[in-house]
Amino acid sequence: MPGETPTVAAITTAWRRESARIVGALTRMTRDVELAEDLAQDALVAALEQWPLTGVPINPAAWLMTTAKRRGIDHFRRADNLRRKTEELGQALVAGEEEQVPDLDAQVDHIEDDVLRLIFLTCHPSLSAESRAALTLRLVAGLTTSEIARGFLSTETAMGQRISRAKKTLSEARADFELPTGTERDARLDDVMAVIYLVFNEGYSAAAGEDWMRPELASEGIRLARMLAELMPLEPEVLGLQALLEIQGSRLAARLDDDGAPVLLEAQDRTRWDELLVRRGLAALRRAQALAVRGRPIGKYFLQASIAAQHARAPRAEDTDWRQIARLYDVLATAAPGPVVEVNRAVAHGRAFDPAAGLAVLAGLTGDELGGSPLLPSVRGDLLERAGRHADAAAAFSEAAALSRNEAERSVLRRRAEENLASVSKPG
């Protein structure tokens, strides 16, 4: 952030990277997600107070974890009826306190399990779908209440109340922090995949703010998808989710130019795509396909990964098999119908056939279904531009820019509106 000191920047970076692990570990210890977040926030405040004076510690994550544990010990000591938990926390602290808890890195697998447990906890059936998403973005993605509120088109006060109620609901339901098994795990799987995808997408295309992307969130989504695939290696949809995020994540470095301006898919320098992530994604998709052939069910993540794979296999944008992508979107529209799928299907039909085919797909959408998102008018603008209807395209891009809450996206849309207006004014 502008004007941010190096120390505050280090604190912000450490918090974004480690908050989910810290909250997850503290939730395991305290069995209280609300208390765990409070303790983690206390550690953050302590870092803001102390690091500018003492300097950034060698292991910032360990410092935050140690401080949060100490705050937890103090809390339980004040509550006589919870002496047992005080002892447990004290033992955990003493066991790992040497040199700022140096065993933290050695226990990384255990801590990652805590994050996955935290996701399953936030997807508890006692919570509504909106509350699950909001709580996950708060606890796992580390977004502020105001950032989440903007994404949900809500006020900060209302979102704060929703998140607070969700944490209380989990406490009242005595939700178990351990990973569920059997039918209970299966029942939560769709919600868990949805929130992992949500975390990734918030990093891949930030809903609001000045940044086009938040790469640390996208990387966290990929990491969580891998962990879920390791936990459930015989589920094609889980492997499909991993494949989708790996392949999409491979494009992160190419999505901004040297000046920090967004670069859309067809204009990206594909040599900047991460080949390792592409290979991992395609390998996960092959494993999913092998399971599907044996009769295991597939769904929207598998289909979206299959679409992403078509882009990944094309060495140049003009080599993309848009007709195959259009066919896959037609299947996806049947398997998982929704307005976002229809908008993307319009893009595919516009490329595979002609702009009129894409506009015909969009004709069934009003925009209300997308909750004021700029997606519909921006895609309509692109199709109109390709059809040579520059005045209409400029109006569509201007509408999209007015709806966008992301400054980088808004800049791109305004530029495209101006370019189309310039085309209208050209003689002949």
C-alpha positions as CSV (number, residue, x, y, z in Angstrom):
1,M,0.0,0.0,0.0
2,P,1.2,3.6,-0.7
3,G,3.1,5.1,2.2
4,E,3.4,1.7,3.9
5,T,6.7,1.3,5.8
6,P,8.9,-1.8,5.2
7,T,8.0,-3.1,8.6
8,V,4.3,-2.7,8.2
9,A,4.6,-4.3,4.7
10,A,6.4,-7.3,6.3
11,I,3.6,-7.6,8.9
12,T,0.9,-7.5,6.2
13,T,2.7,-10.1,4.1
14,A,3.2,-12.4,7.1
15,W,-0.4,-12.1,8.1
16,R,-1.8,-12.8,4.7
17,R,0.4,-15.9,4.3
18,E,0.0,-17.3,7.8
19,S,-3.3,-16.2,9.3
20,A,-5.3,-19.2,8.1
21,R,-2.6,-21.6,9.6
22,I,-2.6,-19.7,12.8
23,V,-6.3,-19.5,13.2
24,G,-6.6,-23.2,12.2
25,A,-4.0,-24.3,14.8
26,L,-5.6,-22.2,17.5
27,T,-9.0,-23.5,16.7
28,R,-7.6,-27.1,17.1
29,M,-6.2,-26.1,20.5
30,T,-9.1,-24.1,21.8
31,R,-12.0,-25.8,20.0
32,D,-13.5,-22.3,19.6
33,V,-13.2,-20.6,16.2
34,E,-14.2,-17.2,17.5
35,L,-11.7,-17.2,20.3
36,A,-9.0,-18.5,17.9
37,E,-9.6,-15.6,15.6
38,D,-9.5,-13.1,18.5
39,L,-6.2,-14.6,19.7
40,A,-4.7,-14.4,16.2
41,Q,-5.9,-10.8,15.9
42,D,-4.3,-10.0,19.3
43,A,-1.0,-11.4,17.9
44,L,-1.3,-9.2,14.8
45,V,-1.9,-6.1,17.0
46,A,1.2,-7.0,19.0
47,A,3.3,-7.3,15.9
48,L,2.1,-3.8,14.7
49,E,3.1,-2.5,18.1
50,Q,6.4,-4.3,18.6
51,W,8.0,-5.0,15.3
52,P,8.6,-1.3,14.4
53,L,10.6,-1.1,17.6
54,T,12.4,-4.4,17.7
55,G,12.6,-5.2,14.0
56,V,11.0,-8.0,12.0
57,P,11.8,-11.4,13.6
58,I,13.7,-14.1,11.6
59,N,10.6,-16.3,11.5
60,P,7.6,-13.9,11.5
61,A,5.1,-16.8,11.3
62,A,6.6,-18.5,14.4
63,W,6.5,-15.1,16.3
64,L,2.8,-14.7,15.5
65,M,2.0,-18.2,16.5
66,T,4.0,-18.0,19.7
67,T,2.4,-14.7,20.7
68,A,-1.1,-16.0,19.9
69,K,-0.5,-19.1,22.1
70,R,0.7,-17.0,24.9
71,R,-2.4,-14.8,24.7
72,G,-4.4,-18.1,24.8
73,I,-2.6,-19.2,27.9
74,D,-3.4,-15.9,29.6
75,H,-7.0,-16.2,28.6
76,F,-7.4,-19.7,30.0
77,R,-5.5,-18.8,33.2
78,R,-8.1,-16.1,33.8
79,A,-10.8,-18.8,33.6
80,D,-10.3,-21.2,36.5
81,N,-12.6,-23.8,35.0
82,L,-10.4,-24.2,32.0
83,R,-7.1,-25.0,33.7
84,R,-6.8,-28.2,31.7
85,K,-6.7,-26.2,28.4
86,T,-4.1,-23.9,30.0
87,E,-1.8,-26.9,30.6
88,E,-2.3,-28.2,27.1
89,L,-1.5,-24.8,25.5
90,G,1.5,-24.4,27.9
91,Q,2.9,-27.8,26.9
92,A,2.5,-27.0,23.2
93,L,4.3,-23.7,23.7
94,V,7.2,-25.1,25.8
95,A,7.6,-28.0,23.3
96,G,8.2,-25.6,20.4
97,E,9.4,-22.3,21.9
98,E,13.1,-22.7,21.5
99,E,14.4,-20.0,19.1
100,Q,10.9,-18.6,18.3
101,V,9.3,-22.0,17.8
102,P,11.7,-23.4,15.2
103,D,9.7,-26.6,14.9
104,L,6.9,-24.7,13.2
105,D,8.3,-25.4,9.7
106,A,9.0,-29.0,10.6
107,Q,5.3,-29.4,11.5
108,V,4.0,-27.8,8.3
109,D,2.0,-30.8,7.2
110,H,0.2,-30.8,10.5
111,I,-0.5,-27.1,10.2
112,E,-1.8,-27.5,6.6
113,D,-4.1,-30.1,7.9
114,D,-5.4,-27.5,10.4
115,V,-6.2,-25.2,7.4
116,L,-8.1,-28.0,5.7
117,R,-9.9,-28.8,8.9
118,L,-10.8,-25.1,9.2
119,I,-12.4,-25.2,5.7
120,F,-14.5,-28.2,6.6
121,L,-15.5,-26.4,9.8
122,T,-16.6,-23.3,7.9
123,C,-18.6,-25.5,5.6
124,H,-20.6,-27.0,8.6
125,P,-24.2,-27.8,7.6
126,S,-25.5,-25.5,10.4
127,L,-24.4,-22.5,8.3
128,S,-26.1,-21.0,5.3
129,A,-24.2,-21.0,2.0
130,E,-23.6,-17.2,2.2
131,S,-22.3,-17.6,5.8
132,R,-20.0,-20.4,4.8
133,A,-18.5,-18.3,2.0
134,A,-18.2,-15.2,4.1
135,L,-16.6,-17.1,7.1
136,T,-14.1,-18.8,4.7
137,L,-13.1,-15.6,3.1
138,R,-12.6,-14.1,6.6
139,L,-10.7,-17.0,8.3
140,V,-9.0,-18.8,5.4
141,A,-8.5,-16.1,2.8
142,G,-7.8,-13.4,5.5
143,L,-10.0,-10.8,3.8
144,T,-11.2,-7.9,5.9
145,T,-14.9,-7.5,6.7
146,S,-15.1,-4.5,4.4
147,E,-13.5,-6.4,1.5
148,I,-16.0,-9.3,2.0
149,A,-18.9,-6.8,2.2
150,R,-18.0,-5.3,-1.1
151,G,-17.8,-8.7,-2.7
152,F,-21.3,-9.5,-1.4
153,L,-22.7,-6.0,-2.2
154,S,-23.4,-5.6,1.5
155,T,-22.6,-3.0,4.2
156,E,-19.6,-3.6,6.4
157,T,-21.8,-3.6,9.5
158,A,-24.2,-6.2,8.1
159,M,-21.3,-8.4,7.0
160,G,-19.6,-8.1,10.4
161,Q,-22.9,-9.2,12.0
162,R,-23.2,-12.1,9.6
163,I,-19.7,-13.3,10.3
164,S,-20.2,-13.0,14.0
165,R,-23.4,-14.9,13.9
166,A,-21.8,-17.6,11.9
167,K,-19.1,-18.1,14.5
168,K,-21.6,-18.2,17.3
169,T,-23.7,-20.7,15.3
170,L,-20.7,-23.0,15.1
171,S,-20.1,-22.7,18.8
172,E,-23.7,-23.4,19.7
173,A,-23.7,-26.4,17.3
174,R,-20.6,-27.7,19.1
175,A,-19.1,-28.2,15.7
176,D,-16.2,-30.7,15.7
177,F,-12.9,-29.4,14.4
178,E,-11.7,-32.9,13.3
179,L,-11.9,-33.8,9.6
180,P,-15.3,-35.5,9.0
181,T,-15.3,-39.0,7.5
182,G,-17.6,-41.2,5.4
183,T,-21.0,-39.8,4.5
184,E,-20.5,-36.6,6.6
185,R,-17.3,-35.8,4.6
186,D,-19.1,-36.5,1.3
187,A,-22.0,-34.3,2.3
188,R,-19.7,-31.3,2.8
189,L,-17.5,-32.0,-0.1
190,D,-19.3,-29.8,-2.6
191,D,-19.3,-26.8,-0.2
192,V,-15.6,-27.4,0.5
193,M,-14.7,-27.4,-3.2
194,A,-16.8,-24.3,-3.7
195,V,-15.1,-22.3,-1.0
196,I,-11.6,-23.4,-2.2
197,Y,-12.6,-22.2,-5.6
198,L,-13.9,-19.0,-4.0
199,V,-10.5,-18.4,-2.3
200,F,-8.6,-19.0,-5.6
201,N,-10.9,-16.7,-7.6
202,E,-10.6,-13.9,-5.1
203,G,-6.8,-14.1,-5.7
204,Y,-7.1,-14.6,-9.5
205,S,-9.5,-11.7,-10.1
206,A,-10.0,-9.6,-7.0
207,A,-13.6,-8.5,-6.6
208,A,-12.7,-5.0,-5.3
209,G,-9.8,-2.7,-4.6
210,E,-6.8,-1.4,-6.6
211,D,-5.1,-4.8,-7.3
212,W,-6.2,-6.9,-10.4
213,M,-5.0,-10.0,-8.6
214,R,-3.9,-11.2,-5.1
215,P,-1.4,-14.0,-6.0
216,E,-1.0,-15.2,-2.5
217,L,-4.7,-16.1,-2.3
218,A,-4.6,-17.8,-5.7
219,S,-1.6,-19.9,-4.5
220,E,-3.4,-20.7,-1.3
221,G,-6.4,-22.0,-3.3
222,I,-4.1,-24.2,-5.4
223,R,-2.4,-25.5,-2.3
224,L,-5.7,-26.4,-0.6
225,A,-7.0,-28.1,-3.8
226,R,-3.9,-30.3,-3.8
227,M,-4.4,-31.2,-0.2
228,L,-8.0,-32.1,-0.8
229,A,-7.0,-34.2,-3.8
230,E,-4.5,-36.1,-1.6
231,L,-7.3,-36.6,1.0
232,M,-9.8,-37.8,-1.7
233,P,-7.7,-39.2,-4.6
234,L,-10.6,-41.2,-6.1
235,E,-12.9,-38.3,-6.7
236,P,-12.8,-37.0,-10.3
237,E,-14.4,-33.7,-9.3
238,V,-11.7,-33.1,-6.6
239,L,-9.0,-33.8,-9.2
240,G,-10.9,-31.7,-11.7
241,L,-10.8,-28.8,-9.2
242,Q,-7.1,-29.2,-8.7
243,A,-6.6,-29.4,-12.5
244,L,-8.6,-26.3,-13.0
245,L,-6.8,-24.2,-10.4
246,E,-3.3,-25.4,-11.5
247,I,-4.0,-24.5,-15.1
248,Q,-5.6,-21.2,-14.4
249,G,-3.0,-20.4,-11.8
250,S,-0.3,-21.0,-14.4
251,R,-1.3,-17.8,-16.2
252,L,-0.8,-15.4,-13.2
253,A,2.5,-14.0,-14.3
254,A,1.2,-13.3,-17.8
255,R,-2.0,-11.5,-16.6
256,L,-0.2,-8.1,-16.0
257,D,2.1,-6.3,-18.4
258,D,5.4,-4.6,-17.4
259,D,3.4,-1.5,-16.4
260,G,1.0,-3.5,-14.2
261,A,-1.9,-3.2,-16.6
262,P,-4.2,-6.3,-17.0
263,V,-3.7,-8.5,-20.1
264,L,-6.6,-10.6,-21.2
265,L,-6.2,-14.3,-22.1
266,E,-5.9,-14.0,-25.9
267,A,-3.3,-11.3,-25.7
268,Q,-1.1,-13.0,-23.1
269,D,2.5,-14.0,-23.7
270,R,2.1,-17.8,-23.3
271,T,5.8,-18.2,-22.8
272,R,5.2,-16.6,-19.4
273,W,2.8,-19.3,-18.3
274,D,4.1,-21.6,-15.6
275,E,4.9,-24.9,-17.4
276,L,5.1,-26.8,-14.1
277,L,1.6,-25.8,-13.1
278,V,0.3,-26.6,-16.5
279,R,1.9,-30.1,-16.3
280,R,0.5,-30.7,-12.9
281,G,-3.0,-29.5,-14.0
282,L,-3.0,-31.7,-17.1
283,A,-1.8,-34.7,-15.0
284,A,-4.6,-34.2,-12.5
285,L,-7.1,-34.0,-15.3
286,R,-5.8,-37.3,-16.8
287,R,-6.3,-39.0,-13.4
288,A,-9.8,-37.6,-13.3
289,Q,-10.5,-38.8,-16.8
290,A,-9.3,-42.3,-15.9
291,L,-11.6,-42.4,-12.9
292,A,-14.5,-41.1,-15.0
293,V,-14.0,-43.9,-17.6
294,R,-14.5,-46.3,-14.7
295,G,-17.8,-44.8,-13.9
296,R,-17.0,-42.2,-11.2
297,P,-19.2,-39.2,-11.5
298,I,-17.9,-35.9,-13.0
299,G,-19.3,-32.4,-12.8
300,K,-18.6,-28.7,-13.3
301,Y,-15.0,-28.6,-12.1
302,F,-14.0,-31.5,-14.4
303,L,-15.7,-29.8,-17.3
304,Q,-14.1,-26.4,-16.5
305,A,-10.7,-28.0,-16.2
306,S,-11.3,-29.7,-19.6
307,I,-12.0,-26.2,-21.1
308,A,-8.9,-24.7,-19.4
309,A,-6.8,-27.6,-20.8
310,Q,-7.8,-26.6,-24.3
311,H,-6.2,-23.2,-23.8
312,A,-3.2,-24.7,-22.1
313,R,-2.6,-27.0,-25.0
314,A,-2.7,-24.3,-27.6
315,P,0.8,-22.8,-28.2
316,R,-0.7,-19.6,-29.6
317,A,-4.1,-18.0,-29.1
318,E,-5.0,-18.5,-32.7
319,D,-4.4,-22.3,-32.3
320,T,-7.2,-22.6,-29.7
321,D,-9.9,-25.1,-30.5
322,W,-12.9,-22.9,-29.9
323,R,-15.4,-25.3,-31.4
324,Q,-14.4,-27.9,-28.8
325,I,-14.6,-25.3,-26.0
326,A,-18.0,-24.3,-27.2
327,R,-19.1,-28.0,-27.1
328,L,-17.8,-28.3,-23.6
329,Y,-19.6,-25.2,-22.5
330,D,-22.8,-26.6,-23.9
331,V,-22.4,-29.6,-21.7
332,L,-21.5,-27.5,-18.7
333,A,-24.6,-25.4,-19.3
334,T,-26.6,-28.6,-18.9
335,A,-24.6,-30.0,-16.0
336,A,-24.3,-26.8,-14.0
337,P,-26.6,-24.1,-15.5
338,G,-26.1,-20.5,-14.4
339,P,-25.6,-17.0,-15.7
340,V,-21.8,-17.0,-15.5
341,V,-21.7,-20.2,-17.5
342,E,-24.0,-18.6,-20.1
343,V,-21.7,-15.6,-20.4
344,N,-18.7,-17.7,-20.9
345,R,-20.6,-19.9,-23.3
346,A,-21.4,-16.8,-25.3
347,V,-17.7,-16.0,-25.5
348,A,-16.9,-19.5,-26.8
349,H,-19.7,-19.4,-29.4
350,G,-18.6,-16.0,-30.5
351,R,-15.1,-17.2,-31.1
352,A,-16.1,-20.7,-32.5
353,F,-18.7,-19.3,-35.0
354,D,-19.2,-15.6,-35.2
355,P,-20.1,-12.6,-32.9
356,A,-23.8,-13.0,-33.7
357,A,-23.8,-16.5,-32.3
358,G,-22.3,-15.2,-29.0
359,L,-24.8,-12.3,-28.8
360,A,-27.6,-14.8,-29.4
361,V,-26.5,-16.7,-26.2
362,L,-26.4,-13.4,-24.3
363,A,-29.9,-12.5,-25.4
364,G,-31.4,-14.7,-22.7
365,L,-29.7,-12.7,-19.9
366,T,-30.8,-9.4,-18.4
367,G,-27.9,-8.7,-16.0
368,D,-30.0,-9.0,-12.9
369,E,-28.9,-12.6,-12.5
370,L,-25.3,-11.5,-12.1
371,G,-26.0,-9.1,-9.2
372,G,-24.6,-5.9,-10.8
373,S,-21.4,-7.6,-12.1
374,P,-19.6,-6.0,-15.0
375,L,-19.2,-9.4,-16.6
376,L,-22.3,-9.3,-18.9
377,P,-21.8,-5.8,-20.4
378,S,-18.0,-6.4,-20.8
379,V,-18.5,-9.6,-22.8
380,R,-21.3,-8.0,-24.8
381,G,-19.0,-5.1,-25.6
382,D,-16.3,-7.5,-26.8
383,L,-18.8,-9.3,-29.1
384,L,-20.1,-6.0,-30.4
385,E,-16.6,-4.8,-31.1
386,R,-15.8,-8.0,-33.0
387,A,-19.0,-7.4,-35.0
388,G,-17.8,-3.9,-36.0
389,R,-20.6,-2.2,-34.0
390,H,-18.2,0.2,-32.2
391,A,-20.8,2.7,-30.9
392,D,-22.7,-0.1,-29.2
393,A,-19.5,-1.6,-28.0
394,A,-18.4,1.7,-26.4
395,A,-21.7,2.0,-24.6
396,A,-21.4,-1.6,-23.3
397,F,-17.8,-1.1,-22.1
398,S,-18.8,2.2,-20.4
399,E,-21.6,0.4,-18.6
400,A,-19.2,-2.4,-17.5
401,A,-16.7,0.2,-16.2
402,A,-19.4,1.9,-14.1
403,L,-20.3,-1.4,-12.5
404,S,-16.7,-2.6,-11.7
405,R,-15.4,-2.3,-8.2
406,N,-11.8,-3.1,-9.2
407,E,-9.7,-0.2,-10.3
408,A,-7.5,-2.1,-12.6
409,E,-10.5,-3.7,-14.4
410,R,-12.2,-0.4,-14.5
411,S,-9.2,1.1,-16.3
412,V,-9.2,-1.6,-18.9
413,L,-12.9,-1.2,-19.6
414,R,-12.7,2.5,-19.9
415,R,-9.8,2.2,-22.4
416,R,-11.7,-0.2,-24.5
417,A,-14.7,2.2,-24.5
418,E,-12.5,5.0,-25.6
419,E,-10.9,2.9,-28.4
420,N,-14.3,2.0,-29.8
421,L,-15.5,5.6,-29.7
422,A,-12.3,6.5,-31.6
423,S,-13.2,3.9,-34.2
424,V,-16.7,5.4,-34.6
425,S,-15.2,8.9,-35.2
426,K,-12.7,7.7,-37.8
427,P,-13.8,8.8,-41.4
428,G,-14.9,6.1,-43.7
